[in-house]
Amino acid sequence: MPLSPIDTASFRKIAMGIDRPEDVVVSVEGRVFASDHQCAVAEILPDGSFVRMGPQGGAPNGINMDRDGRILIANFGIYDRQEGPLQRFNPATGVHETLVSEVGGRRLTSANYPIMDRDGNIWCANSTHAETWPRALDGRADGFLFVLRPDGTCEIVAEGLKFPNGLALSADHRRLFCAQTSAADVLVFDVLPGGRLGPGVRYGPVLGQLAGPGLPPAREEDLGYTDGVGMDAEGNLWVCLPAANKVIAITPSGEKVTMIHDPSGEVVNHPTNVTWGGADLRDLYIGSIRAAYVLKGRSPVAGMALVHQA
């Protein structure tokens, strides 16, 4: 099915008043959850309201689910000068636990986004060890990816990355895609047996310009800081560009297609993640780093079912 741009007027604002809803995850039963800095996670109800669940603590950023319906939470601690561990919250029991707080003797300060594969490996990005937000995007290559395997072992599997951010898996779970925010691109890694990764290579084109000292001036709509990514059922990789108020897709042939663009930011305001849900996996949810709401609309293409939706 060909990709077609989505009219921003078709989106509905839900969960009004939520606190920094970076990401959304939808269970196989259709329950919708979003990041919220006031709790472990917020559940968005069918009428568009939301209920906060679990204890406050940390800075929930990217979220996902495991095969048992428990919510995986990456905490981006740099915002509040806190730790940045990978946690898990069970909405059925209320149990909230820390899974990983350090890897290989390196403390997690900015866990960003988790995803589970069909073998039970949890892959997660730690974006940076910078102490403040302005320094985090200065081009430093201190980010890494780590894996938590089903046997409980945890290991850094890729490092020297420029602010690794959102993650997505290919349909066969043999490739892992990772946005590099301060490189304005996406890397792809072969997933190897035993929960390991091959070398990362750029996937698709550079997605825009960067800003800062020594760089040429750039219009907001041309900024390419990549954030969350998501794979649809046709093999298109959707990439959020929050500074440009834009979501693009990289097709399997490497073409860049603009799916959503809101220059005004009145509706699509600093989009950070895309998530699919609904019976046909065409309900599209968009999180934000700045807006106090989540967007819900319809996607021209179904999303790829994640491990907890299969």
C-alpha positions as CSV (number, residue, x, y, z in Angstrom):
1,M,0.0,0.0,0.0
2,P,1.5,3.4,-1.0
3,L,2.3,5.9,1.8
4,S,0.2,9.0,1.8
5,P,0.7,12.1,4.1
6,I,-1.7,12.5,7.1
7,D,-3.6,15.7,7.5
8,T,-2.8,17.2,10.9
9,A,-6.4,18.3,11.2
10,S,-7.5,14.6,11.4
11,F,-5.7,14.1,14.7
12,R,-7.6,14.1,18.0
13,K,-5.9,15.4,21.2
14,I,-6.3,13.0,24.1
15,A,-4.9,12.7,27.6
16,M,-5.1,16.5,28.0
17,G,-2.9,17.6,30.9
18,I,-0.5,14.7,30.9
19,D,3.1,15.4,31.9
20,R,5.6,15.0,29.1
21,P,4.1,12.0,27.2
22,E,7.2,10.9,25.4
23,D,5.8,7.6,24.3
24,V,2.7,5.4,24.0
25,V,2.3,1.6,24.1
26,V,-0.9,-0.4,23.3
27,S,-1.6,-3.8,24.7
28,V,-3.0,-6.8,22.8
29,E,-6.3,-6.1,24.5
30,G,-6.3,-2.5,23.3
31,R,-5.3,-0.8,26.6
32,V,-3.4,2.4,25.9
33,F,-0.5,3.6,28.2
34,A,1.7,6.7,28.0
35,S,4.8,8.1,29.7
36,D,4.0,10.5,32.5
37,H,6.5,12.2,34.8
38,Q,4.0,12.1,37.7
39,C,3.8,8.4,38.0
40,A,5.1,5.1,36.6
41,V,2.8,5.2,33.6
42,A,-0.6,6.7,32.7
43,E,-3.4,4.7,31.2
44,I,-5.4,6.6,28.5
45,L,-9.1,5.6,28.7
46,P,-11.4,5.2,25.7
47,D,-13.0,8.6,26.4
48,G,-9.7,10.3,26.1
49,S,-9.1,10.9,29.8
50,F,-6.2,9.3,31.7
51,V,-5.5,7.7,35.0
52,R,-2.0,7.7,36.6
53,M,-0.7,4.4,37.8
54,G,2.2,3.4,40.0
55,P,4.6,5.5,42.0
56,Q,6.4,8.6,40.9
57,G,10.1,8.2,40.6
58,G,12.5,8.7,37.8
59,A,11.7,10.3,34.5
60,P,9.7,7.9,32.3
61,N,10.7,8.3,28.6
62,G,10.4,5.5,26.1
63,I,8.0,2.7,27.1
64,N,7.1,-0.7,25.7
65,M,5.7,-4.0,26.8
66,D,7.0,-7.5,27.4
67,R,5.1,-10.6,26.4
68,D,3.4,-10.8,29.8
69,G,1.9,-7.3,29.4
70,R,4.3,-5.6,31.9
71,I,5.4,-2.2,30.9
72,L,9.1,-1.6,30.3
73,I,10.1,2.0,31.2
74,A,13.4,3.7,30.2
75,N,14.1,6.6,32.5
76,F,15.9,9.6,31.1
77,G,17.5,10.9,34.2
78,I,19.4,13.8,32.7
79,Y,16.4,16.0,32.9
80,D,16.2,15.9,36.7
81,R,19.8,15.0,37.4
82,Q,18.5,11.6,38.5
83,E,19.6,8.1,37.8
84,G,18.4,6.7,34.4
85,P,17.5,3.0,35.0
86,L,15.5,0.5,33.0
87,Q,12.4,-0.3,35.0
88,R,9.2,-2.5,34.7
89,F,5.7,-1.9,35.9
90,N,2.9,-4.5,36.1
91,P,-0.5,-2.8,35.6
92,A,-2.2,-5.9,36.9
93,T,-0.4,-6.1,40.2
94,G,1.1,-2.6,40.7
95,V,4.6,-4.0,41.1
96,H,7.2,-1.5,40.1
97,E,10.8,-2.7,39.9
98,T,14.2,-1.8,38.6
99,L,15.7,-4.2,36.1
100,V,19.0,-2.5,35.2
101,S,20.7,0.4,36.8
102,E,24.3,-0.2,35.5
103,V,25.9,-2.2,32.8
104,G,29.5,-3.3,32.8
105,G,30.2,-1.0,35.7
106,R,28.7,2.0,33.9
107,R,25.8,3.7,35.6
108,L,22.7,4.3,33.5
109,T,22.0,8.0,33.4
110,S,19.7,8.3,30.4
111,A,18.0,5.1,29.4
112,N,15.9,6.2,26.5
113,Y,13.9,3.5,24.8
114,P,13.4,-0.3,25.3
115,I,12.1,-3.0,23.0
116,M,11.7,-6.8,23.4
117,D,12.4,-9.3,20.6
118,R,10.8,-12.7,20.1
119,D,13.6,-14.4,21.9
120,G,12.9,-12.4,25.1
121,N,15.9,-10.1,24.8
122,I,15.3,-6.5,25.9
123,W,17.3,-4.0,23.9
124,C,17.7,-0.5,25.3
125,A,19.6,2.7,24.5
126,N,21.5,4.8,27.0
127,S,21.8,8.1,25.2
128,T,24.6,10.0,27.0
129,H,26.5,10.7,30.2
130,A,26.4,14.4,29.7
131,E,25.4,16.3,32.8
132,T,23.1,18.9,31.2
133,W,20.7,18.9,28.3
134,P,22.6,21.4,26.1
135,R,25.7,19.3,26.3
136,A,23.8,16.1,25.4
137,L,23.4,17.1,21.8
138,D,26.9,18.6,21.2
139,G,27.9,15.7,19.0
140,R,29.6,13.6,21.7
141,A,29.7,9.9,20.9
142,D,29.3,8.5,24.5
143,G,26.0,6.7,24.0
144,F,25.5,2.9,23.9
145,L,23.0,0.1,23.4
146,F,22.7,-2.7,26.0
147,V,20.8,-5.9,26.2
148,L,19.1,-7.7,29.1
149,R,18.8,-11.3,28.1
150,P,16.2,-13.8,29.4
151,D,18.9,-15.5,31.5
152,G,19.5,-12.2,33.4
153,T,22.8,-11.4,31.9
154,C,23.2,-7.8,30.7
155,E,25.9,-6.4,28.4
156,I,26.8,-3.3,26.3
157,V,26.4,-4.4,22.7
158,A,27.2,-1.2,20.8
159,E,28.9,2.0,21.9
160,G,30.5,5.1,20.6
161,L,27.0,6.3,19.4
162,K,25.8,9.9,19.0
163,F,22.8,10.0,21.3
164,P,21.1,6.7,20.5
165,N,17.4,7.1,20.9
166,G,14.4,5.2,19.6
167,L,14.6,1.5,18.6
168,A,12.7,-0.7,16.2
169,L,13.0,-4.3,15.0
170,S,12.5,-5.6,11.5
171,A,9.6,-8.1,10.9
172,D,11.9,-11.1,11.2
173,H,13.7,-9.6,14.3
174,R,17.0,-10.0,12.5
175,R,17.8,-6.3,12.4
176,L,17.6,-3.6,15.0
177,F,17.2,0.0,14.0
178,C,18.4,2.9,16.2
179,A,18.0,6.6,15.8
180,Q,21.1,8.7,16.4
181,T,19.7,12.0,17.4
182,S,22.8,14.2,17.2
183,A,23.9,12.6,13.9
184,A,20.5,13.2,12.2
185,D,20.3,9.6,11.0
186,V,19.3,6.0,11.7
187,L,21.7,3.1,12.2
188,V,20.8,-0.6,11.6
189,F,22.5,-3.6,13.3
190,D,22.3,-7.3,12.5
191,V,20.9,-9.2,15.5
192,L,23.2,-12.1,16.2
193,P,22.5,-15.3,18.1
194,G,22.8,-15.1,21.9
195,G,21.5,-11.5,22.1
196,R,24.4,-9.7,20.4
197,L,24.7,-7.2,17.6
198,G,26.9,-6.8,14.5
199,P,28.4,-3.4,13.5
200,G,26.0,-0.6,12.9
201,V,25.6,1.0,9.5
202,R,23.6,4.0,8.3
203,Y,20.1,3.2,7.2
204,G,18.7,5.5,4.6
205,P,19.8,9.1,4.1
206,V,20.8,11.8,6.6
207,L,17.5,13.2,7.6
208,G,18.2,16.9,8.0
209,Q,20.5,19.5,9.4
210,L,21.9,20.1,12.8
211,A,22.2,23.4,14.7
212,G,24.9,24.8,16.8
213,P,28.2,26.7,16.9
214,G,30.2,26.4,13.6
215,L,27.2,25.0,11.7
216,P,25.3,26.8,8.9
217,P,22.0,28.3,9.8
218,A,19.0,26.0,9.4
219,R,15.3,26.5,9.3
220,E,13.3,24.6,11.9
221,E,11.6,22.5,9.2
222,D,15.0,21.3,8.0
223,L,16.3,20.1,11.4
224,G,17.0,16.4,11.4
225,Y,17.3,15.5,15.1
226,T,15.9,12.0,15.1
227,D,14.0,10.6,18.0
228,G,11.5,7.7,18.2
229,V,11.2,5.2,15.3
230,G,8.5,2.6,14.5
231,M,8.2,-0.1,11.8
232,D,4.9,-0.5,9.9
233,A,3.6,-3.7,8.3
234,E,5.0,-2.7,4.9
235,G,8.5,-2.4,6.1
236,N,8.6,1.4,6.2
237,L,10.5,2.9,9.1
238,W,8.8,5.9,10.6
239,V,11.1,8.4,12.2
240,C,10.1,11.4,14.4
241,L,11.9,14.7,13.9
242,P,10.7,16.7,16.9
243,A,12.6,20.0,16.2
244,A,11.0,20.1,12.8
245,N,7.4,19.1,14.0
246,K,7.7,16.4,11.4
247,V,7.4,12.6,11.0
248,I,9.0,11.0,8.0
249,A,9.2,7.4,6.7
250,I,12.2,5.6,5.2
251,T,10.9,3.1,2.7
252,P,12.6,-0.3,2.1
253,S,14.3,1.2,-1.0
254,G,15.7,4.0,1.1
255,E,13.4,6.8,-0.1
256,K,12.4,9.5,2.5
257,V,8.7,10.3,2.6
258,T,7.2,13.0,4.7
259,M,4.2,11.6,6.5
260,I,3.3,14.4,8.9
261,H,4.4,18.0,9.0
262,D,3.0,20.8,11.2
263,P,5.1,23.9,10.7
264,S,3.0,25.8,13.3
265,G,3.3,23.1,16.0
266,E,-0.3,23.8,17.0
267,V,-1.3,20.1,16.7
268,V,1.9,18.1,16.1
269,N,4.2,19.7,18.6
270,H,7.7,18.1,18.9
271,P,6.6,14.5,18.1
272,T,8.8,12.0,19.7
273,N,7.3,8.5,19.1
274,V,4.8,6.8,16.9
275,T,2.8,3.7,18.1
276,W,0.1,1.6,16.4
277,G,-2.9,-0.1,18.0
278,G,-6.5,-1.0,17.4
279,A,-8.0,-4.2,15.9
280,D,-6.4,-3.4,12.5
281,L,-3.2,-1.8,13.9
282,R,-4.1,1.4,12.1
283,D,-4.9,3.6,15.1
284,L,-1.8,5.9,15.3
285,Y,-0.6,7.4,18.5
286,I,2.0,10.2,18.7
287,G,3.9,11.1,21.8
288,S,5.6,14.5,22.5
289,I,8.4,15.9,24.4
290,R,6.6,19.3,24.7
291,A,2.8,19.0,24.3
292,A,0.7,18.2,27.3
293,Y,-1.4,15.7,25.3
294,V,-1.2,12.6,23.1
295,L,-2.4,12.6,19.5
296,K,-4.6,9.9,18.0
297,G,-5.4,9.5,14.3
298,R,-5.5,6.9,11.6
299,S,-2.6,5.6,9.7
300,P,-2.6,4.8,5.9
301,V,-0.6,1.7,6.7
302,A,-1.0,-0.7,9.6
303,G,1.8,-0.9,12.1
304,M,4.0,-4.0,12.5
305,A,2.7,-6.0,15.5
306,L,5.2,-5.9,18.4
307,V,6.1,-9.0,20.4
308,H,3.3,-8.3,23.0
309,Q,0.7,-7.7,20.2
310,A,1.4,-10.9,18.3
